[in-house]
Amino acid sequence: MATQTFTFLFTDIEGSTAMAERLGNAWSGVLAPAGTPADVVAKLNAAIDEGLTSREGQASLMKLSALSKPGTPQDFASFIAAQSPIWAELVRLSGASIE
């Protein structure tokens, strides 16, 4: 799985310190394509949660100073919905645009 790192420099953005505090730590998750059957999503979720909570999974995450938060697909959807306005505001404050 490819990963990307984004670095934001906030030297000229008003309110950047407050925005950075709201963003908190980096996070990641697993998404399936729209229309994936519910039983497939449930199986994937169970396997991922099992891996995240296993002794080996926890040890691997600890090496990265990472924490896991296993949960339901609905939990993650709610989390993404809560994060979206925060990131939208960051983009607005930065003046970034799609070319």
C-alpha positions as CSV (number, residue, x, y, z in Angstrom):
1,M,0.0,0.0,0.0
2,A,1.4,3.4,-1.0
3,T,1.7,6.1,1.6
4,Q,2.2,9.8,1.3
5,T,3.5,12.4,3.7
6,F,2.2,15.9,3.6
7,T,4.1,18.7,5.3
8,F,2.3,21.9,6.0
9,L,4.2,25.1,6.8
10,F,1.9,27.5,8.7
11,T,4.1,30.6,8.9
12,D,1.7,32.9,7.1
13,I,-1.7,31.4,7.9
14,E,-3.8,33.2,10.5
15,G,-5.1,30.7,13.1
16,S,-2.7,28.0,12.0
17,T,-1.7,27.1,15.6
18,A,-5.3,26.5,16.6
19,M,-5.9,24.5,13.4
20,A,-2.9,22.3,14.0
21,E,-4.1,21.6,17.5
22,R,-7.5,20.6,16.1
23,L,-5.9,18.2,13.6
24,G,-4.2,16.2,16.3
25,N,-2.3,13.1,15.3
26,A,-2.2,11.6,11.8
27,W,-4.7,8.8,11.2
28,S,-5.3,6.2,8.6
29,G,-7.9,3.6,7.8
30,V,-9.1,1.1,5.3
31,L,-11.8,1.8,2.8
32,A,-13.6,-0.5,0.4
33,P,-15.1,0.6,-2.9
34,A,-18.7,1.8,-2.9
35,G,-21.1,-1.0,-3.3
36,T,-18.9,-3.6,-1.6
37,P,-21.4,-6.2,-0.2
38,A,-22.1,-5.8,3.5
39,D,-21.0,-9.3,4.3
40,V,-17.6,-8.7,2.6
41,V,-17.2,-5.4,4.6
42,A,-18.0,-7.3,7.8
43,K,-15.4,-10.0,7.1
44,L,-12.8,-7.5,6.3
45,N,-13.6,-5.4,9.4
46,A,-13.4,-8.5,11.6
47,A,-10.0,-9.6,10.2
48,I,-8.6,-6.1,10.4
49,D,-9.8,-5.6,14.0
50,E,-8.4,-9.0,14.9
51,G,-5.0,-8.1,13.5
52,L,-5.0,-4.7,15.2
53,T,-5.8,-6.2,18.6
54,S,-3.5,-9.2,18.3
55,R,-0.2,-9.3,20.3
56,E,1.8,-9.1,17.1
57,G,-0.3,-6.3,15.7
58,Q,0.1,-4.3,18.9
59,A,3.8,-4.9,19.0
60,S,4.1,-3.7,15.3
61,L,2.1,-0.6,16.1
62,M,4.2,0.1,19.2
63,K,7.3,0.2,17.1
64,L,5.7,3.0,15.1
65,S,4.5,4.8,18.1
66,A,1.0,4.2,16.7
67,L,-2.3,3.4,18.4
68,S,-5.2,1.4,17.0
69,K,-8.8,2.1,17.4
70,P,-10.7,-0.9,16.1
71,G,-14.4,-0.3,15.5
72,T,-17.2,-0.6,13.1
73,P,-17.4,0.8,9.6
74,Q,-20.0,3.2,10.9
75,D,-17.6,4.4,13.6
76,F,-15.0,5.1,11.0
77,A,-17.6,6.8,8.7
78,S,-18.5,9.1,11.6
79,F,-14.9,9.9,12.3
80,I,-14.3,10.8,8.7
81,A,-17.4,13.0,8.7
82,A,-16.1,14.8,11.8
83,Q,-12.6,15.3,10.2
84,S,-13.8,16.5,6.8
85,P,-14.7,20.1,7.9
86,I,-11.4,20.4,9.8
87,W,-9.4,19.5,6.7
88,A,-11.6,21.6,4.4
89,E,-10.9,24.6,6.7
90,L,-7.1,23.9,6.5
91,V,-7.3,23.8,2.7
92,R,-9.3,27.1,2.7
93,L,-6.8,28.8,5.1
94,S,-3.9,27.6,3.0
95,G,-5.2,29.0,-0.2
96,A,-4.6,25.8,-2.0
97,S,-6.5,25.1,-5.1
98,I,-6.9,22.3,-7.6
99,E,-5.3,23.0,-11.0
